[in-house]
Amino acid sequence: MSIDPSSIIYFENGFVRITATLVFSWITMIIIAVFAFFITRKLKTENKIMMNQNLAELIVVAISSQIKDIIRKDSEKYIPFIGTLFIFILISNILSVIPGYISPAGSMNTTIALALCVFLAVPLYGISSRGFLNYLRQYTKPSILMLPFNIIGEISRTISLAVRLYGNVMSSSIIIAILLGVIPLFFPIIIQVLGLLTGAIQAYIFAILAAVYIASAIKQ
């Protein structure tokens, strides 16, 4: 059965509470940081390129290509943010196949935090691209009467981002847990592969939606 990491408390003292969500989020970030360190060591622009550099370039080019197809502008500015969202969610879901690891993406706290990052990043990118006043004018289109509705729309899509990711991750985990209990022994491997595929798709969808929202904000 799937476990919500926010329900597992390792330490609590007053306002300080350390849950599995926090612990496994930090574990995931440390793993990503270590992996990034090793694949970006000794990068070269000539002679023989090492395998780690090929891997790093493959990841960056793939993410850059997807962002450019959506935003229709130079993707270099947006790779750090959108790429980080994608990689964090993807690695969180991949590591869930390890016994004892609890994916932080299965916690509403994590998905809300990720959605809030998008909520804050969208206006920041919009203002940097269009200017403060020009960006704010989009909330009054096609008329000033639409201002409250446009603001509500911004808030509601942030909520939908968080709920969509949380619901999809939890539902896939629950389905896998049920199937593991009712099907023959050799099928769990196939189900785990399908679970990884689902996790990759959810990471992709979240990153793509973030890119779409940013593209809308910077559109002149």
C-alpha angles and dihedrals in degrees: 000000000000116000126212103228091210089066092061111083119192097175135009130177119156109304092351114095125166112196133177087259091063095040096050092041089058091044089053093048092049091050091049092047093049092046091049090049094054098044092048097049118118097002114188136197096199144026119028114352116217124233093251090057091049089053093048092049092047092054094046095045093048093050092042092051093052093048093048092051089057105034095036091213138089103304097203092093094054102039096087094055103035093036091052092051091051096045094046094051092041095050091044090057095041093052090053088083089069111093111249095019114117115198111236087210086073090068123086088217091063096045091048090050091051091047091050089053088057091044091056097038095054096064092039092056090041094052093045090052102039106018129253100279096040090051093050091050090068089070090061096053129148085007140344088256089072093062098097092042093051091050091049088049091056091051095044094051089051090053091046091052091055096043094045094053094043093047095047095047093046095044093050090048092051093048091050091049091051094047092047088060098050108035133072121280099258093056097070090077091056091046092051090052090051088049091054090049090051091049091051091050092051091050089049094049093049092050092045092051090050089052091048092052091048091048089053091050096050095042109120 
